[in-house]
Amino acid sequence: MNLLRKLWNNLHLFMALPAILLFGLFFIYPLAQGIGISLTDSNGMSAPRFVGLQNFIDFFHDARAKKDVYNTVFFAIGSAPLLNLFGFLYALILDRPFKGKGFVRAVVYLPAVISPLIMGYVWYFILQPDRGFLYHLLQSLHLGTGGSDWLGNAHSALIVLVFINVWQFVGMTMIIYLAGLQSIPKELYEAGEIDGAGYIKSLWYITIPMVVQSIKINVVTNIIGSLSVFEVIIALTDGGPGYSTESLSIYILRMLYGSFTGYSTAVAMILFVMIIIPVFIFMRYINKKEFEM
Amino acid sequence: MRRKKLGLLLSGVMMLGLLAGCGGKSADSPNPSSSAGMAQETAPKETVKLKFFTGKVETVDLMNTLIQKFNSENPGIEVEQEYQKDASNVIKVKFASGDIPDITTVVEQDYIDQGKYLDLSNEPFWPRVLPAVKELSTDVKSGKQYQVATNVTMAGIFYNKKIFQELGLKEALTWDDFKANLQAVKDKKPDVTPIFIAGRESWTLGHLIEFLAHGIIKQDLGVKSSREAFINNESDKLKFDQENGPIDTFAKRLLELQGAGLMNKDALTATYDNQKEAFATGKAAMISQGMWVVADLLKISPDFQNDIGFSPYPSIQDGTKPVVLSADDSRYAITAESKHPEEAKKFLEFLLQPENLKTYSEFLKSPPAFTDVTADWGPLKEQANQALNSGVNIAFTDSPSGFSGDDAGRMVQELLAGQYSASLDFAKAYKDAWDKAWKATHR
């Protein structure tokens, strides 16, 4: 009797077992294997040899990898805050009642539905010098020749990439903020009004604290998404010219494609850590904040 | 709160898990026994499915029609085509993950060394193949044939005859004459791009290295010895990083053209399509391409046929001769791990039937590699012969699999984007990249 009750009380532990098994099989196991491979000089063909931390040491002496880290971080620092800022502003504006609200929201959200690859190619044709839409537009408006090769220059290409990414995914961020905004009870604002709070004050003391869950989701997904950026770069610049807009995830794939499987896996581990650290720092910070609120 | 953290952690690392998973498989791949088990599961007796893997974008449609014909003639076999843009790299992942095509156009020395292809030395078609092509199809190390080519292709400078006539220009065999021609176009026809570079596609830039820079090595050493030098990475013969060596000279020449404004402004972002379009519509006087481009040019403007001129690449270094690529093309190999080698051979035989070779050759506008095929392969027949006589004939380069033509092309992009302060830095970087990739598979 006692045993049976004990079993019943601990049933939830057994219920979790399948999930734990799957997690182990599809996550822990490949991860462990990945760590194993990252310690070898595997080329994907001949038998791998153990090289210890050599791949990780190589990474810190790899000029191309350094450049890729710079590109990736530049892209993330450019994208993530802008996405959140504009996503939030759009949400605030489009939360107000006005005619055609649904349509405007759809237009803002629309680019996020289309594959970043297709979007990238479309923008590629818009931005081409001499042939692109932008060139013809600027010319017909007599705004100079507009002939600069935006994507042929490493610095402008990175900025264009950030711009397109923000434009494309601002709708996604907006939708999550909108959901957050709509879950705020109207009574809070009414109470605030009675207490004499203006728009800015109620934004600061009511709206922002109440959408903290949306902030969390958005910031974390944007950090993860922008640090692992891949498609938009492939479509727009193919990492070029040369390697000047290559991101770490493209580098990982190219090394894997080449004969550097072990090294590629090591870089994947490093990218993993690069993503986890800011996410952890942010989560710690916001959870503490939330507690204070 | 804790549970949420875990969830976020998970989503964040999923991508890594996937990548790690990929790497994991590749380490196991040298073990061929893993595919033996799979053979039993996927062997329905009625239809055998053959996977044809190609990196040749220009033949995708043609192959589909040929495959259709083959499939209807051979009810027990069904061939499927898969095209990949970066095929020479993608096939590596395929080999590693056990998703192995039966027949492919991608042949790399590293994979030959790894025993990835079936020995075709004893197949009955060899007496029909041109001796020079057979030599290029022969593995330098083992002396066996693991690949067969259907065509000979050529690459060189394509020029617009009309513009040349108008300006009184002649085909250039030396670098100075070549530059003078480009300058003449620039001076007298400001609307026309002297030479149009399609630098967005890194393979076209990789070709420039393969033909112009390696062209010096290939003509110095001859066919066999240069193939051995590339395959065995004999750096004393390749002299990649030598001052005024092949790569250094190449880089200087390219920067000369860029500096003098003789190439298109958007050389780094223009696509292959842009290049074809510009040339076929008379907006560019010259391009560097291979015979594979002709069919598309005629598609863009059918009347262009009589205006296409073809000449060798000018010698880029004093004391060297002009070169023209004349090499085996449309290579096929059957993979050693194919579960249906007999059916794959049947498909290969079908492709090598004179009738189908003729279709292929006429479609590609390049001469057949088989002696029993007479094809009316195109308007450049005579000019091609002339070019072959006025330049040294060179073949494609056997690069290490980790340093493909795409990778080399990306370095040329860097060069054109001004990321090397000196041409010799480029040459050194090129040697480093080559050596690194070579060492990764030779240890």
Interface residues (C-beta under 8 A of the other chain):
Chain A: F26 F27 P30 L31 Q33 G34 I35 G36 I37 S38 T40 D41 S42 N43 G44 M45 S46 A47 P48 Q128 P129 D130 R131 G147 D149 L151 G152 N153 A154 V220 T221 I224 S228 D238 G239 G240 P241 G242 Y243 S244 S249 I252 R254 L256 Y257 G258 S259 F260 T261 G262 S264 T265 A268 M269 L271 F272 I275 I276 V279 M283 N287
Chain B: M1 K5 L8 L9 L10 S11 G12 V13 M14 M15 L16 G17 L18 L19 A20 G21 C22 G23 G24 S26 A27 S29 P30 D86 N89 V90 K92 V93 F95 A96 D110 Y111 Q114 G199 R200 S202 K265 D266 A267 L268 T269 A270 N274 P400 S401 G402 F403 S404 D407 R410 M411 Q413 E414 L415 L416 A417 Q419 A437 A440 T441 R443
